[in-house]
Amino acid sequence: MRPALKRAAGSVAGRLDDLSQPSRERIAVTGFFLGNESRVDRALARAYFGLSSWLWASYEDNDTHLASFRAGLDALDDVPGRVLDLGTGAGGSAALMAQRWPAATVVGVDTSHRMTRKARERCGRHPNLSFVVGDGLHLAVPTGSVDLVTSLNYMPYPVEVARVLRPGGSVLVASTFQRVTSAAVFAHWQRHGFHVRGESTASAGSFQIHRLDG
C-alpha cells in the first residue's frame, strides 16, 4: 500500500475503531453469554476489520502479539487432527498451528472477506491450512468433527464450539491485550459441558483451555 493511501486508510480505520468499539464489546458479551449478536453491531465490526486488515497483519509480525497463543499451544496435551481457528484475522495464529502440526488440517474462519483474503495472501504457503469466510454462531462444520477450536482476541460461542468439537476435544481462548478469565466465564463454559484444563497469564496477555466432557 502506498504511504499516502496507508495514512488515509489508517485515519479511516482509527475513526472506525472508535465508532465500532462499543459494538465489538457487545458482540463479545452477548455472543458468548447469549449466543446472539445485533446485525448493526456485526456490520460495524465487519467494516472495521475489513478496513484495518493490513493493520492487524502488521500486529502479527510482532512476536509478542502471538505470545499468549503460543503459550496456550504449549500447554495442550494432545496433537489434534482437525483444528478450527475462529476470528482468525490475518491468519498468524492459524499459520502457527499449521507449521507446528504439519499432519493436522487447520481451517481459519473469519467474518471479514478482506481479512480472509489477507490471511490467504500471507499464509497460503502451508498446504494443510485454508481460510474461509464464516459465522462463529453458525459454523459450516459437521457436529463432533473437530479436535481443537482456537481463538486469539475473539470470544467464541460455547454452544457452537460444543457442537463442532468431538467429546474430549479442547478449546483454547487467548488474548494479546487482557485476561480472558473470570468466574462468570468459567461457569458459562461449564454449563455447556466443558471443564477447565488450564489458564495462565503469558508474557503478554493470557489464555485459557477448556475440554469438552466425553
N, C-alpha and C positions, 0 to 999 in steps of 0.2 A: 504494500500500500504506500502511495506517495506521501511524503511528510505533511503536505498541506491537507490532503484528504484524511490522513490519520489524525491530525489535530482536530479537524472538523468532526470526524466520527467520534473522537474521544469526548468532545464537548457535548455532542448529542447523547452519547452513551451515559455521560455523567449526569445530565439532566434527567434522563430516563431512569437512571439508577435511583435517584432521589424520589422520582414520581412512583416508581414501581416497588420501592422497598416495603411499604405497608402491605401491598398485595402479596409480595413474596413471603412475608412473615405470616400473613393469614393463611396462605396455601400450606405452609409448613405445619401450622397448628390444626387447621380444620381437616386437611388431608390425612394427617397422622391419626388424630383422635376420632374424627367423624367419617372419614372415607369419602369426602366430597370437597369440591372447591368451586368458587364462583367463576362463571365464564369471563367476567370482566377482569378478575384477578389473574386468571390464566392467560388472557390475551395480553395484558400489560407485562407479565413476566416473560412471556414468549417473545414479545417485541424487544424487551431489554436484552435478553440473552442472544437474540439474533443479531442485534446491532453491536453487541460487545463480544462477539465470538473471538475476534482477534485479540482482545484484551485478556480474556480467560486463557487463551492459548499461551500468551506471554507469561501468565502466572505459572503455568505448568512447566515452564522452562526453569523454574526455580525449585531446587530440591526440597526446600522447606515446605512448599505447597503440598507435596505428597508425603511428607514425613509421617503424619499420623496414620495415613492409609497404609503405608509400608509397614509401620509398626503393627497395625492390626493384622496384616497378612502374615507377619512373622509369628503371631500368636495363634494362628489357626492350627488345628490338629491334623486335618486331612488334606490330601491333594484332590481338588474337585475335577470332575469330568466335564461339567457344563456350568458356566458362570453367566449371570446377568449383572451388568453394571448399570444401575439406574441413575438418571441425571448425569450421564457420562460426560457432558460438556465437550471440551476439545479433545477428549479421548485419552488423556495421560494416565488415568487410573486403570482403564481397560487395557491399554498397551503394556503397562507394568505387569499385569497378570498374564497376558498372552506371552510375554517374554519369560516370565517365571515358570509358567506351566505350559510348555510347548505342545503337550499331548491333550490339553484341555481345549474346549470350544468356548470362546469368550464373545459375548454379544453386548455391545454398548447401546443403551437406549436413551433417547433424549426427545423432548417435545419440540425442540427447535430444529427446523430444516437447515438453517445456516450453521448451527453448532455441529450437526451431524455431518455436513459437508466438510467443515473444518477438521473434524476428527478423522474423516477418511483421508483428507489431504496429508495430515500429519502422521497418521499411524497405520495407513493401509498396507504397509510392507509386511505386516505379520499375517501369515497365511491362515492362522487359527483365530483371527479376530475380524469381526464385522460390526457395522453400526447401522441401526435402524431408527426411524422416527416412530415414537410410540408414547402411549399414555400410561403413566405409572398406576393409574386407577384401574385400567383395563388392559393388561398386557396380553399380546397375541402369542401366548405361550401355553402349551398343554399343562394341565394340572399334574403336579408331582413330578415334573420333568427336569428340575434344576437342582444342582447340588449346593450352590453358593449364590447368594444375592449380595451385592455390594453397593455402596453409595458413598460419595465424597461431597460434602457440602450440599446434601439433598436429603430430606426426610422421606423415606419410603412409606408406603401404606401397609401396615401389618396384615390387614385382611387379604390383600392381594399377594403379598410376599408368602403368607402361609399357604395360599392356594397353589402357587407355582413350585414351591420347594417340595422335595421329597421328604418323607419322615426322616428325621435325623440330620437334615440339611441345616445350613447356617446362614445368618445374615450378619454382615459387617457394616456398621454405620460409622463413618469417620467425619471429622470436621477439622478444617485447617484453622478456623478462627476462634472456636469456643468449645466448652464442654457440651456434649450432647446427652449427658446422663442426668437423670433426676428420678425421684421415687415415682412420679406420675408416669414417666416414660417407661420405666421398667415394668410397672404394674400393667400398663396397656399392652406391652409385648406379651406378658404372661397371660392376659385374658385371651389372646389369640393362639395360645398353645406353645409359647416359647419359654425357655429358661435361660438365664444369663450364663454365658461361658467365660466372659472376661470383659474387662473395661480398664482403660488407663488413660492418663494424660501423657501424651507423647511430647517430644521436644517442641513441637508446635501443634496446638490443637489437641484432639482427643479421639478415642474410638471406643466402641462397644461391640461385643459379639453376642448374639443370641442363637440358640439352637432350637429347632422345631422338635417337639416331643414326638417320638415314634415308637 
